[in-house]
Amino acid sequence: MFSLYAQHEMTLPSLSWVPQASYTDLTAQNDQYKTSVSVPVIGSLQLNYFNSGFKYNTLVQNNTIDPNNVIPKLKKYNQLYTGGSVDLFALRIQKKNATIQVSLRDVWTQRFVYTKDLADIIWNGNASFAGNSVHLNNVRFAANYYRELGVAVTKKINDKFSVGVRGKFLMGLTNVTTQQSKNSLYTDPNGLYLNGHSEFTMLTSGLINADQVNASDLLGLKNLGAGLDIGARYKLNDKISIACNVNNIGFIHWKQHVQNYRVNGDYNYTGIVMKDSANIVNADWQNIGDSLQNIFKPKKDTKAYNSWLTPSVYLNGNYIVKEDLSVYASVAMDFYHSVRGALTVGATQTIGKTIQATLNYTITPNNYFNIGTGIALRGGPIQMYLATDNIVALFDPYAVKYFNMRLGMNLIFGKVDKEIN
């Protein structure tokens, strides 16, 4: 079993006017409207990018790619992640003591976990590893695309305590992942032979394996799953509140167009010492590939399998400085073979009933300078918003390791009962 990866959103929860804030914080409330409708497709577009290893402008300089600018600085394990989501429809109705939300959205993620040795041997060859083994264990890749139908209810228990829960019906569209990945490669000190061992499993399902795509494939009704989000908020007094949300507890069962590939074998080959990238380009890859295929002989099957959502936890505290100004701090963690966290501090300012804006600072793994900002603008029944955890990426995307953005437009109606505040 393996996990579908998710990305933190640290700025969005502080824009309580935006109904999509409840995707991260189920207890988020607003004092501006009773009902919101997400405009289909443009109601919410979210994009994520995270590269723990390097910035693009370090890899590419003067239109020339030079991986040796970044390889020496790589960690033992490195991550490259992209993903996003789009609202197909969302309706949120807020009453005096309860809020109900129904949402339908598409979610996609791609994640690659690789070792420093893998990057080194691909670009520089295996000559520098003569007499040593290349570290290739736990190299992983996953690509996922699924549809989520969610129904959420947030209930105000009393003046101090509120709770929320979202049930999610998941429809898997396509999935590719490596499940088991134990690999080794040893080069003879004299460069006369290579040997290695590989235990490797790749699971695939959905549209990627479909020779013909029909309506049921696009609906994802044959790869079904379920998920759960839960949250709670407690008001210590009129100025201070704390909240905890646990999101993405669940799984998808993949059984449509399944093709799985399993390898468990040893590899021996004579006479390959690639000294640099030119040698690699000129290598006899056809023969190498044929040898690998003959030796490893991947076993194929069509067994159904489960993929688990990656749980994430958000802890945040909010302090109301005055009626139109609040400050906050939050910690986010997700769990994918290890714990990855982020820390944010910031402030939110409202201006009448027209503008809500926030500014914050976030620390993420291997990335210590992220200035985030968000704004929600209201004009009559139209609300437009933008939230990003790293504003630099909007102007110079090649200079950042981390980027997260959500923008969209909602229709909002009705006045909130005063008792909700």
N, C-alpha and C positions, 0 to 999 in steps of 0.2 A: 504494500500500500504506500501511497505517496501523497503529496499535498499540492493543491493549486495555490499559487502564490498571490499574495495581496500586498498593496503598498499603503504606507501611512498617508493620511491627509491631516496635517496639523493646523492649517489655517481655517478650513471650512467650518469646523464646529463653533468657532468664535463669531461667525455670522449667523446669529440666531434668527434673523429675518428670513434667511434663505431656507425653504423647506427641505432642500437636499442635505442640510446640516444633520438631519436625523439619520442619514445613512451611516454616520459615524457616531453621533450622540443621540440616542433615542429619547433622551429627556430634554432635548433642546426645545424651548418654547419661545414664542414671539408675542408681541403686544400690538401688532399692526393689522392683522387680518384673521378671519375665521377659516376661509377656504382658499386653497391654491390649486392650480392646475398647471402641470408642466407641459409647455408647448411641445408636441411630438417632435422628436429628433433634436431640435434646438433647445429643448428645455434644460438639458444637462449633458455636456460633453466633457469627459474627464480624460486626461492624458498623463501618464507616469513614465519616468525614466530614471534609472539608477545604475551607475557604473562605479563600483567600488575601486576599480583598478587604476583608472586614468581619465584625464580629460581629452576630448577629441583634439584640441589644439596642441596637446603635447605629442600625440601620436602623428599628426599630420602638420608639417611645417613647410611653408613655401610650396604647397601643393605636392609635397613629397612625403610618402609614408615611411616612417622609420620606427618599427616596433622596439628597437634597442634603446629608444628614449624612455620607454615605459617598463620594459621587462625587468630591469634590475630593481625597480621600485614596487613590483607586485608582491602581494602577500602569498602565503602558501596556498590559500583558496581565495578566489575572486569571483565577483558576481556581476552579471550584466542582465538587467531587467528592463522590459518595456511592457506597458499595458494600458488599459483604459476601460471606459464604459460609456454608454449612451442611454439616456432615458427614451423609451418608446412611448411611455405614458406614465403619469403619476398624478394622483389626487390626494390631497391632504385636507381633512376637516377637523377643525379645532373647536371644542366645546369648553364649557366652564371647567370641568374636572377631567376631561379626557380628550385625546387626539387619536384620530384614525387615519392611517395612510395606506393607500394601495399603489403599488408601483410595478412596472414592467420594464426591464432594462437588459441590454446585452453587455456582457463582460468578457474581456479578452486579456490574456497574459502570456508573456514569453519570458523564460528565464534560462540562463546559461551559467552554470557554476564550473569553473575551470581552475587548474593549478598553474602556478608559475612555471613549473617544468614543462607542461604541455605547450604553453606559449613559446618557451625557449626552444624546444626541440622542433616545433613547426617552422620557426623562422631561422634559427641558427644551426639546425641539424643536430645530430647526435654525437658529433666528435667530442664535444666538451664533456659528454657523459661516459666516455670510455672508462671501463672499470667500475662503473656505477649504474645503479638502477634509476630510471626516470619515475618520478612520483606522479602516477596517473589515477590513483584510487579516488572514488567518489566524484569523478567528473559527471555532471548531470545536465540534462536539457529537458525542458518541459514547455509545451505550447498548448494553450487551452482556450476554448471559445464556448461560452454557454449563455443561456437565457435564464433570467431570474424573475419570478413572479413573487412579490413580497406583500404581506399584509401585516401592518404594525399597529399596535395599540399602546398608547402611553396613558397611564392613569395617575391622577393626583390623589394619593391616599389621604393626606391631611396637609396642613399648612407647611409642614417641614419635609415631607417624604413623598417622592413620586417614583414610579417604576414603569418600565416599558419592555415590550417583547415584540419581535418580528419573526414570523414564520415565513420560510422561503421555499417555494417549489422550484426546483432546478431542472433545466432541460439542456442536456449536453449536445453540442453541435460538432465539435471536433477536439481531439486530444492526441498529443504525442508526448511521450515521456520516457526517460531512462529510469528504470527502477533499481536494478542491482548494477553496481559499477565497481568492480575490483580488477584493476589492470596494472600490469608491471611490464617494463621493457629494460633489458640489460644488454649493454654493448661490451663486447670483448675488449680488453685493454689494447690489443693490437689491431682492433677494427676488423677482424676476420669473420665475425659472425654476430648475429643478434639472437636473443631468445627472450621470450616473454610468456605471460599467462594472462588470460582474460576470462572473467565471469561478468557477463553483460546481458541485460534484458532491456528491450525497448518495446513498449506497449503503445498501440495506436488504435484509434477508433474514430468513427464519424465521417465527415465529409471528405477528409483527406484520402480515404480508401474507397470512396464511392465512384464506380465507373459511370453511373448515371445518377443525377441528383433529382429527387422528386419533392413534392410538397411536404411529406412527412419528415424528410431529411432536414429541411429548413426549419421545421418546428421543433425538432429535437425531442420528439415524444417517445423515442425508443431508448434514449439514454437519460434516465430520470434519477433525481436525487432530492434531498431535502436539506434545509439549513435553518439555523436559529441565531438571532441576535438578542441579547438581553442587556438592560441598563437600569441604573438606579441613581437618583440624586437626593442628597440630603442637605437641607438648609440649616447651618449652624445658628445663624441669626439673620437679621434683615439684610446684612451686607455680604456674608460669606456662605458659599455653597460648594459642595464637593460632589463629583460624579464618577461613576465607574461603568464602563461599557465593555462587554465581551462579545465580539462579532465573529461571524463566519465559523460557526460550529456546524459541521455537516459534511456531506459527501455526494458524489455522483456515481451511479452504477452504469458503466459503459458496456454495451452489448451489441451495438449496431456497427456493421462493417469493421469488425475487430480483426486486426492482423498483429500478432505478437512475434517477436524475434528474440530467441534466447541462445546465448553463446557460452560455452564453457570448454576451454581448450588451451593447449600450449602452442607456442609459435617458435619456430627455429628457421633462420634464414642466413645465408652466407654472403659475405662480401658487401655489406652496405654500411659505409661511413659517410654521412652527408655533412660536409664541413660548413656549408652556409646555405642561404636561401637559393642561390643559383643552382647548387647541386640538387636541391629538392625539386626545383622546377624541371630539371633535366633528368630526374630519376625515372627508372622504368616502372612507373606506377601501375601499368597494366599487369605486368608479371607479379608485382608485389600484391596487388589486389586479388589476382587469381590465386596466388599462394595462400593468402589469408582466408579466402572463401573456401578453398579446398581443405585447409587444415581445421578451421573453426566449424565449418558446416553448420550455420545457424539453424536451429530447430524452430519451425513455425507452428503456431497454433492460433485458434480463434476463441480462446477462453475469455469470458467476460471478466471484468475487474472493476475495482472501486478506486476512485480518486477522492482524497479528503481535502476539504477547504483548509486554508491556513488560518488558524485562530489568531485574532489580534485583540489586545487589551488596551483600553484607553483610560487613564486616570487623570482627572483635571480638577483644578480648584479655581474658583472665580471670586473676586472681591469687587464690590460696587463702591467706587470712590465717590461718585455722586450720580445723580439720576441718569445722566447721559454719558458717563465714562466708567469703564470697568477695566480691571487688569486680571490676567489669568496666567496660569502655569499648567502644563500638561506633559505627561509621559506616555508614550505609545510603545508597545512591544508586539512583535509577531513571532511565531514559532515555526520554523522550517529547518529541522535538523539541528538548529541552535536558536538562541534568542537574539533578535535584532531590535534595538531600541532607538528612540528619538526623544529629545527633550526640547520643549518650546516654552518661551515666556513672551508675553505680549500684552497689548492693550486694545480695547475696542471703544470707538467713539460714535455716538449717534448725533445727527443734526436734524432736529424736528422729526417729521414723518417721511422724509425724503431720502436721507443718506444714512447708511451704517457702514463704517470703515474700520479696518483693523490693521495693525502692524506688529510683526513679531520677529523673533530670532530663534532658529532651530539648529540643534546639533544632531547630526546623524553619523553612523559609522564611517570612519575615514573621511569625514567631511564636516568641518567645524564652522563654516561661515555660510549660513543661509538666511537671508532676509526675506521674510514672507509678507505678503500684503493681500488684502481682500476688500472689496467694496460691493455694496448692494444699493442700487438706485431705484427709486419708485416714482413713477409718473402715472397717476390715476390707477387703473387696474393692471398696469404693466410693471413688472419688476425685472431688472437686468442685473446680473452679478458676475463677478470674476474673483477667483481665489487662487493664489499660487504660494507655494512654500519657498520659492526661490525666484525673486523678481529679476535677478541678473539674467536668468535664462531667457526671459522674454526679449532681451536686447542682444545678448551674446550667448546663444545656446551652445557654442563650441567651447565655452570656457567653464563649464560646470560639470560636476559628477552627478548631480541630483536635480530632478525637476519634477514638479507636480502641479497641475493646473486643472481647474474646473471652471467652466463658464456656461451661461445659458440664460433663458428667459422664462419667467412664470407669469401666469395670470392670477391675480389675487383679488379677493372680494370679502366684504363684510368687516364689521368691527368686533374686536375681541371683548368679551365681558370683562369688566374690571377685576372680578374675583380671581382671574387667572394669574395676575401679576403677584 
